[in-house]
Amino acid sequence: MLLFVQGGDFQAKVRENRLIGHKITDWEKFRAFVETHGDKTQVEMAQLWEGDISDRTISRALKKIGFTRKKRPTATVKQMKPNAKPLWNS
């Protein structure tokens, strides 16, 4: 025999605000900081930023403002050499 309890609630539970204080709040200040220290690594930028911040937070913030850079210049000096003999038989 099954026993059913009436009066249950099927509404979604209200969750507490899970947002903990963000480390970077002034985005214009962060953009100026990146323009000044853009040649440094993320670890170095985290050490230079005021307050306690991780390099991963710097990484997420850089992605949020759309800041990217190439790590190495792509200078292609050599060109493809033509084959001495063709791949097909003629």
Buried (B, 14 or more C-beta within 10 A) or exposed (E): EEEEEEEEEEEEEEEEEEEEEEBBEEEEEBBEBBEEEEEBEBEEBBEEBEEEBEBEBBEEBBEEEEEEEEEEEEEEEEEEEEEEEEEEEE
